């Protein structure tokens, strides 16, 4: 059962999805030649298939940190399909702040809708990649929201509640080695003439970002990004995010790639957001449309926090 945390009542805007904006949460996967990314974010590219293709290297990283899980059960790579229907939205019940949005659009308040963020989840030991299938980037009737939040430092965890997910496990502290241990690892085995390999942390991906901390989501930093059919996303290991939110009139098929070991609380942890607003409202994403479709925050001023 998901635990719950108190959430402030606030509205957040929709931002355009780009690697620069999303970098602290994971990776945006798209054709680099079409992406709105700086040159420093472009992956290396080499010719392939007898010169008929360009191969962009390491456009995302799949990470497996299940060696840190308390069960020690090994994980395997899994590929699932999610057929995601459009989420129900509700009409905005309160007017937007007068300085929050461009004056030209204030007359459209009656058309504002909101998506209520009621639950966040994380996969503490694995990255998770969502790849949409068969959706044109120009199709405004099938888009999706990527809603993410930073992780609070451990000191912010309320330890009085016994229903919350167990603290995110850290690697066991290694005992201090003696001089004998140090030199014994350096000399060859008398029978095999081999040297024992050094013990290391991780699984050969030391250059990758470590999983997020064990804290709860930082709701003051929650953000929502609008993705199109030509963009896939990878959530970094331990990143708090909302379950997939499809907008529009059509379902979207996603291929989802991650690691899993079949232990429920190690594969996925959830928290419900209990709003402190007058009607139990918590965090909601403002969805405002014009003739070109859903508006993002480079078309709007940021709302007050």
N, C-alpha and C positions, 0 to 999 in steps of 0.2 A: 504494500500500500504506500502511495506517495505521501511524504511528509508535507507540511505546509509552513509558509512564512507569511508575515504581514507585508503587504505591498502598498506603497503610496498610490494615491489616485493622481495619475498624470497622463498626458497625451504626448506621444512622440511622433516625429515626422518620418516620412519614408525618404531614404537616401538612395542615390544611384549606386549600384554595386560595382566596385573597382578593387583591384588588388591593393592599392595604397590604403584605401579606407578599411578594408577587411583584414589587413595583414596580421593584426594582433589576435584574430580569431581563427584564421586558417588560410586557405588558398582559393582564389577564383581561377577556374579553368576555362579558358576560351582561346580562340585563335589569336595569337599574339599580334598578328598583323592588323587585326581589327580592334584590339583592346585599347582602351584609353589609359594606358600605363606609360610611365616614364621609361626611358631607355634602360635605366638601371634595373628594372624589374623584368626585362625580357629574358626568357630562358635561352640557353645556347641552342643553335640550330645547325643541322648538317643535312646534306643531300642524301636521299634514299631512293630505293626502287628504281635503280638505273637512271637516276636524275629526274624522275617524274614526280617526286614528292619531296617535301621538306619535313624533316623529323625534328621536332622540338623536344629537348631532353628534360626529363624530370619536371614535368609541368605540375606535379603534386607529389607528395610523399605519403605513403601508407606506413603508419607506425603501429607497432605492437609492443605494449608495455605490460603484458599480462604476467611477466615474471615478477612484477611487484604486487600482484593480487594475493590476498591472504590464502585462498584455496590452493594456489600453486597449480591449478589445472591448466594445462596447455590450451592455447587458442588456435584456431585455424582461420584462414581467410574465407569469408563467405560473401556471396553475391546474391542479393535478393531483389525483387521487384516490388515497388510500391506504386499502386494505382491510386493517385490522390485526387479526390473530388474537390471542387471549389468550397471554400469555407463560408459558412453563413456570416453575414455582417449585420450590424445594427446601425440605425440612424444615429447620428450624433445628437446627444440630448442637451448639450450645453454649448453656447456660442464660443468660438475660438477667440483668444485674446486679440485685441485690435492691433497690437504690434507684432503678432506672431506670423501673420501671413501678408503677402503683398495686397495692397488695397484693391487692386483690380479684381481680386478673386473673392473679396468678402461677400459679394452678392451671391456667391454660389454656396453659402453655408447650408442651405436647405438640402443640397445634394451631397453633403459630407456624410461619409460612413466611417465606422470604426471597426477594427478587429480587436477584441478583448484577449489579451494574453493571460491565460488562466493557468498555464503549466509550462515549466521549463524542465529540460532533461539534459543529461550529459552521459557520455560513454567514457568512463575514467581511464581506461587502459588502451583505447584504440582511436585512431582517426576514423572518420566516416565521410564517404564521398557520395553525393547525390548527382546523378547524371540524367538530365531530362532527355526523353526520346521523341523525335519527330515533331518538335515544336519550332515553328518559324520565329526568328527574332522580331519579325514585324507583326506577329499575331498578338494583338492587344487583348484578345479574349482568353488568353492562356498565359498568365505570368505567375510568378510565385515570390513570396516574401521570405527572406532569410533574417530571422530575429535571433540576436545573440546578446550575451551579457558577459562582462568580465567576472572574475572570481575574486571574492573577498579574501583577505588574509585570514589565516586560521583563527586569530584572536577574536574575530567577529562571530564565530560560531556559537550559538546558544547551546550549551551542553546540558541544559536542564531538561530538554526534550529527549525522550528515549526513542522517539519514532523517526528521527531523521536518519539519513544514510550514515553508515559508519564512516569515521574519518578516512580520508584518502590515505592509503598506506604508503609509507615511505620505505626506501630500502633499509634493511637491517644494518645497524651500525657494525662495522667490522671491528673485531677486537684488534688491539694494538699488537703488531707482530714483534716477536723477539728477534734478536740478532741471529739466532740459530735458524729461525724460519726464513729470514731474508736470504742468508747465504745458501740454505738448502735448496731454494728455488733457482738459484743461479748455477749450481753445479749440475753436470749431466747425471742421469740415472746410471748406476753402475751396471745395469743389465741391458738397457736398451739404448744407451748413449743418446737419450733424448732429454730435452729440457721441458719441464712442465710449463705450460703456458700460463701467463699471468692472469689472475682473475680480474674481470672487468665488469663494469655496470652497463646495463643496456644490452642491446642486441645488434651491435655493429652499426648503429645509426647515431653515433655520438654527435654528428654534425647537425642533427635535427633538433627542433625545439622539444624540450621535455614536456611531459603532461602538465596540465594546469594544477594548481594547488588543491587542497582538500576542502576549501571554504565553500560557502554558499554563494549564490549569484549576487553580484553587486547591481542592484536594480537602479541605482543612480546612473549607471553607465550603459543601460540597455539600449540597443540600436536596432533599427529595421532597415533592410536593404531590398530594393526591387530588382529581381533577376529576370532575364529573358530566356527564351529557348536556346540561345547559343551560349549560355553560361552554365557551367557546373560548379559546385562548391565542395570543398573539403573542410569539415570542421576538425580543428586540431584536437588531439586527445584531451579529454576532460573539459572541453568548451561547453559552457551552458548555452543551450539553444532551444527554441520552440520547436515542437513537431512541425512538419512541413505544412506551410500555409499556401494553398493555391488560390489565386484570385481570377475572376472572370467567369466565363460560362462553360468552360470545358475542363475535363479531367486531364491530368498530366501523368504520364508513365515515367517513373524514375527507376533506373538501375542503381542500387545502393551497395557499395563495397566497403567492407570493414572486417575486423577480426572479432571473434566471439569464442567464448569457452563454455557457454550453456549455463553458467551460474548467474542467476537473474540480477542480483544487486551488483555484480561485477561487470556485467554487460551494459546495464543501463540503470541510472539513478534519476529520480524525478522529485520535483517539489511543486506543490500547488501554491498559487499566489492568491492570498485572501486580502481583498481590497479594504482599505480603511475609508473609502469614500462614502457619501451619504446613502447610496444605493448598493453598497458593496463593490463599487467600481474600483478597479486596480489600474493596471497599465493598459493603455489602448493605443493602437496604431491608427493615426488619422489617414484616411484614404480619400483623397480629393481628386476629382477628374475634371479635365477640360476636353476640348474637341480632339486633342491628340492622345487621350488616354489618361492613365494615372499620373499625377504630378509628383515630382520628387523635389527634394529640398534645395536643389540648385535653381528651382523655379520659385521657391518660397523662402521666406525668412524663417529662421529657427524659432520655435516656440520657447517661451520662458520655462525654466525648470522649476 
